[in-house]
Amino acid sequence: MKSKVFFPLLVAFTLATGIESIVWQRAIADTQNPKPICPENGPCRFPRRSGLTDIRIIIPPRGSLLNPQPTLSWTPLADTQEYTVRLLRSGETIWELPNVRDSEIPYPANQSPLTPGINYELMVEADGKAGKSMFRLMTPSQAESVINQVQEIRQQNLSADEMALQLAQVYQDYDLMTAAIQTLTEAIGKNSQNLEVYQSLGNLYNRLELPRVAELVYQESLDLASSRQDIAGLAQAQIGLARSFVAQEKLPQAVEALTAAYSHYQQLNNAELTPQVAQFLGEVYEMDNNYEAARRWYQDAKVGYEAIGDEQRIEYIEKVMQRLN
């Protein structure tokens, strides 16, 4: 397995407090009992809530914070030397840092910390492109419930990886995405060999519309599963990669990943997930305007759903196929 891709900007992040709305697919991945790839009556690909820009804020992403002075980081632009970083509140600039040369910086020491309960917007601009995220610092009363749950988990006799997974889920339940990222990334930084940790982090990045970062994590998961010859782990990593590829409009790579996942689920005789991968393949081919291939994969999915009597998914696929006829 190749050397791991670490994310120093995330590993270095620490919570100043001293403590460390998911739909059909939860962020905690379980390679032995994988969650559905597709909802019962909808597309397999995640909806795009907003168009992807070339700059994506990594820390802090959308959601809530516990740290009033978080590290600030974003995906870098190729061949870009300088960024302008601004913090806004209600559309008004609070502070601005021009000529920033790194894609990771500490919160400015000469600026006031974030105020609890206030909505903020971080904006990073360069070369006519911009990325932004909106977030708020939790109030002490809001943070109390989180702290109590974190303490309960830490008192349990859990492995380091299981503790990281449970903590990350608590943070996500409270929309504390930065803390969830930091917790899972620290586990990977400590050389975790748990596929669920990688899958969970990749899933989280995809949900936060950070597909380029998710792709790196899923590739590490794929390498780890390959080294173990873990067929289920390979399939899950390939599904995650496909999602990140679709979000980046890398449709041929998405097809390649999904075709491999389809083969792996066939190898596992997984009658539930194999047709869901076929449906996903149909969607990607439809996005690529290859309607003949799309119809073929949709038909494959329908046959698989009929074999297990999945009436809701059959009905959905029939509607999709009617649209293509």
C-alpha positions in Angstrom: 0.0 0.0 0.0 1.4 3.4 -0.9 2.2 5.9 1.9 -0.8 7.6 3.4 -2.0 11.0 2.4 -2.2 13.0 5.6 -3.8 16.4 6.1 -1.6 18.4 8.4 -3.9 21.3 8.4 -6.6 19.1 9.9 -4.4 17.1 12.3 -3.0 20.4 13.7 -6.4 21.7 14.5 -7.3 21.6 18.2 -10.4 22.6 20.0 -9.9 25.5 22.4 -12.5 24.1 24.7 -10.4 21.0 25.4 -13.1 18.6 24.1 -13.0 17.1 21.1 -29.4 15.7 10.2 -28.1 12.9 8.3 -30.5 11.5 5.8 -30.6 8.0 4.3 -26.8 7.4 4.4 -25.1 8.0 7.8 -21.5 9.1 7.9 -20.3 6.2 10.0 -19.5 3.5 7.4 -19.8 -0.2 8.3 -18.1 -2.4 5.7 -19.8 -5.5 7.2 -23.3 -4.1 7.2 -23.1 -1.3 4.5 -25.9 1.2 4.2 -27.9 1.5 1.0 -26.2 3.1 -1.9 -29.5 4.6 -3.3 -32.6 5.8 -1.5 -35.8 3.8 -2.2 -37.4 6.4 -4.4 -34.6 8.7 -5.6 -31.3 9.0 -7.4 -28.1 7.4 -6.0 -26.0 10.5 -6.6 -26.1 13.2 -3.9 -28.0 16.4 -4.9 -25.9 19.4 -5.7 -27.0 22.1 -3.4 -24.6 24.7 -4.9 -22.2 24.8 -7.8 -18.7 23.7 -7.0 -16.0 26.4 -7.3 -12.3 26.0 -7.7 -11.8 27.1 -4.0 -13.6 25.1 -1.4 -13.4 25.9 2.3 -12.2 22.9 4.3 -12.0 24.4 7.8 -14.4 25.6 8.9 -17.0 24.1 6.6 -20.7 24.9 7.1 -22.2 24.2 10.5 -21.3 25.0 14.1 -18.0 25.5 16.0 -16.6 24.9 19.5 -13.4 26.8 18.9 -13.7 30.6 18.7 -10.4 30.9 16.9 -10.4 28.0 14.3 -7.6 27.2 11.9 -8.7 28.4 8.4 -8.0 26.2 5.4 -9.2 25.7 1.8 -8.4 23.8 -1.3 -5.5 25.5 -3.2 -5.7 26.7 -6.7 -3.0 25.5 -9.1 -0.4 28.2 -10.0 -2.0 30.7 -7.5 0.5 32.6 -5.3 -1.8 34.8 -3.2 -5.3 34.7 -1.7 -7.5 37.3 -0.1 -9.2 36.0 3.1 -12.2 37.8 4.6 -14.5 37.2 7.5 -18.0 38.7 7.2 -21.0 39.1 9.4 -24.4 40.1 7.9 -22.6 41.0 4.7 -20.1 43.4 6.4 -16.4 42.6 6.4 -15.0 42.2 10.0 -11.4 41.7 8.9 -9.5 41.1 5.7 -6.1 39.5 5.0 -4.7 40.3 1.6 -1.7 38.6 0.0 -2.1 35.3 1.9 0.4 32.8 0.3 -0.7 29.6 2.1 -3.9 27.6 1.9 -3.9 27.1 5.6 -3.5 29.9 8.2 -4.2 30.3 11.9 -7.0 32.6 13.0 -5.5 36.1 13.1 -4.1 36.7 16.6 -4.8 40.4 16.3 -8.5 39.9 15.7 -11.3 39.3 18.2 -12.4 35.7 18.6 -15.8 34.6 17.2 -18.8 35.6 19.2 -21.2 32.7 20.2 -24.5 32.6 18.4 -23.5 34.9 15.5 -23.6 33.8 11.9 -20.3 34.3 10.1 -19.1 33.9 6.5 -15.5 33.1 5.5 -14.6 34.0 2.0 -11.4 33.2 0.1 -10.7 34.8 -3.2 -8.0 34.5 -5.9 -7.7 34.9 -9.6 -11.4 35.8 -10.0 -12.5 32.7 -8.2 -14.0 32.5 -4.7 -15.0 30.0 -2.1 -17.1 30.6 1.0 -18.6 28.9 4.0 -21.1 29.9 6.7 -20.9 28.9 10.3 -21.5 30.0 13.9 -19.8 29.4 17.3 -22.0 27.4 19.7 -23.2 29.2 22.8 -22.0 27.7 26.2 -25.5 26.3 26.8 -25.6 24.6 23.4 -22.1 23.2 23.9 -23.0 21.7 27.2 -25.0 18.8 25.7 -22.2 18.0 23.4 -19.6 18.0 26.2 -21.8 15.7 28.3 -22.1 13.2 25.4 -18.4 13.4 24.6 -17.6 12.6 28.3 -19.9 9.6 28.3 -18.2 8.2 25.2 -14.8 8.7 26.6 -15.7 6.9 29.8 -16.6 3.7 27.8 -14.2 0.9 27.2 -13.8 1.5 23.5 -10.9 1.1 21.1 -9.4 4.3 19.8 -11.0 3.8 16.4 -14.5 3.1 17.7 -14.2 6.0 20.0 -13.3 8.3 17.1 -16.2 7.0 15.1 -18.7 7.5 17.9 -17.4 11.0 18.7 -17.5 12.0 15.1 -21.1 10.9 14.8 -22.1 12.9 17.9 -20.4 16.0 16.4 -22.2 15.5 13.2 -25.5 15.1 14.9 -24.9 18.6 16.4 -23.7 20.0 13.0 -20.2 20.3 14.4 -18.5 19.3 11.1 -15.1 20.8 12.0 -14.9 18.7 15.1 -16.0 15.6 13.3 -13.3 16.1 10.6 -10.6 16.7 13.2 -11.6 13.6 15.2 -11.5 11.3 12.2 -8.4 12.9 10.7 -6.5 12.5 14.0 -7.4 8.8 14.0 -5.9 8.4 10.5 -2.9 10.4 11.5 -2.3 7.8 14.3 -2.1 5.1 11.6 -5.6 3.8 12.0 -6.2 0.6 10.0 -10.0 0.7 10.4 -11.7 1.1 7.0 -14.8 2.6 8.7 -12.7 5.6 9.8 -11.6 6.3 6.2 -15.0 5.7 4.8 -16.7 7.9 7.4 -14.2 10.8 6.7 -14.7 10.4 2.9 -18.5 10.3 3.3 -18.3 13.5 5.4 -16.2 15.3 2.9 -18.6 14.3 0.1 -21.6 15.6 2.2 -19.8 18.9 2.7 -19.2 19.1 -1.1 -15.5 18.7 -0.8 -15.1 16.0 -3.4 -11.4 16.6 -4.2 -10.5 16.0 -0.5 -12.9 13.1 -0.3 -11.2 11.5 -3.3 -7.9 11.4 -1.5 -9.4 9.7 1.6 -11.3 7.1 -0.5 -8.2 6.3 -2.4 -6.4 5.6 1.0 -9.4 3.4 1.9 -9.2 1.6 -1.4 -5.5 0.9 -0.9 -6.1 -0.4 2.6 -8.9 -2.7 1.5 -6.8 -3.9 -1.4 -3.9 -4.8 0.9 -6.3 -6.9 2.9 -8.2 -8.3 -0.1 -11.3 -7.0 1.6 -13.9 -7.2 -1.2 -16.6 -5.4 0.7 -14.2 -2.6 1.7 -13.1 -2.3 -1.9 -16.7 -1.9 -3.1 -17.5 0.7 -0.5 -14.4 2.7 -1.3 -15.3 2.6 -5.0 -18.8 3.8 -4.4 -17.4 6.8 -2.4 -14.8 7.5 -5.2 -17.6 7.4 -7.7 -19.6 10.0 -5.7 -16.5 12.3 -5.6 -15.9 11.8 -9.3 -19.5 12.7 -10.2 -19.3 15.8 -8.1 -16.2 16.8 -10.0 -17.8 15.8 -13.4 -15.2 13.1 -13.9 -17.8 10.8 -15.4 -15.4 8.2 -17.0 -13.6 7.7 -13.7 -17.0 7.4 -12.0 -18.0 4.7 -14.5 -14.7 2.8 -13.9 -15.2 2.9 -10.1 -18.8 1.8 -10.2 -18.1 -1.0 -12.7 -15.5 -2.4 -10.3 -17.9 -2.0 -7.3 -20.6 -3.8 -9.3 -18.2 -6.7 -10.0 -17.3 -6.9 -6.3 -20.9 -7.0 -5.1 -21.6 -9.7 -7.6 -18.6 -11.6 -6.2 -20.2 -11.2 -2.8 -23.6 -12.3 -4.0 -25.1 -9.2 -2.6 -28.5 -9.1 -4.1 -29.5 -5.8 -2.5 -26.5 -3.6 -3.4 -25.6 -5.0 -6.8 -28.7 -3.5 -8.5 -28.2 -0.3 -6.7 -24.8 0.0 -8.3 -26.4 -0.7 -11.6 -28.9 2.1 -11.0 -26.0 4.4 -10.2 -24.2 3.4 -13.4 -27.4 4.2 -15.3 -27.5 7.7 -13.7 -23.9 8.4 -14.6 -24.3 7.3 -18.2 -27.5 9.4 -18.4 -25.5 12.4 -17.2 -23.0 11.7 -19.9 -25.8 11.6 -22.5 -25.1 7.9 -23.3 -28.7 6.9 -23.1 -28.3 3.5 -24.6 -25.9 2.5 -21.9 -28.1 4.2 -19.3 -31.1 2.2 -20.4 -29.1 -1.0 -20.3 -28.0 -0.4 -16.7 -31.4 0.7 -15.5 -32.8 -2.5 -17.0 -30.2 -4.5 -15.1 -31.1 -2.6 -11.9 -34.8 -3.4 -12.5 -34.2 -7.1 -12.9 -32.2 -7.1 -9.7 -34.9 -5.3 -7.8 -37.5 -7.7 -9.1 -35.5 -10.6 -7.9 -35.6 -9.4 -4.3 -39.1 -7.9 -4.5 -38.1 -4.3 -3.9 -41.3 -2.7 -5.2 -40.4 0.9 -4.4 -37.2 0.8 -6.3 -38.9 -1.0 -9.2 -41.5 1.8 -9.4 -38.8 4.4 -9.3 -36.7 2.8 -12.1 -39.8 2.3 -14.3 -40.4 6.1 -14.1 -36.8 6.8 -14.9 -36.9 4.5 -17.9 -40.1 6.0 -19.2 -38.4 9.3 -19.2 -35.7 7.9 -21.5 -38.0 6.2 -23.9 
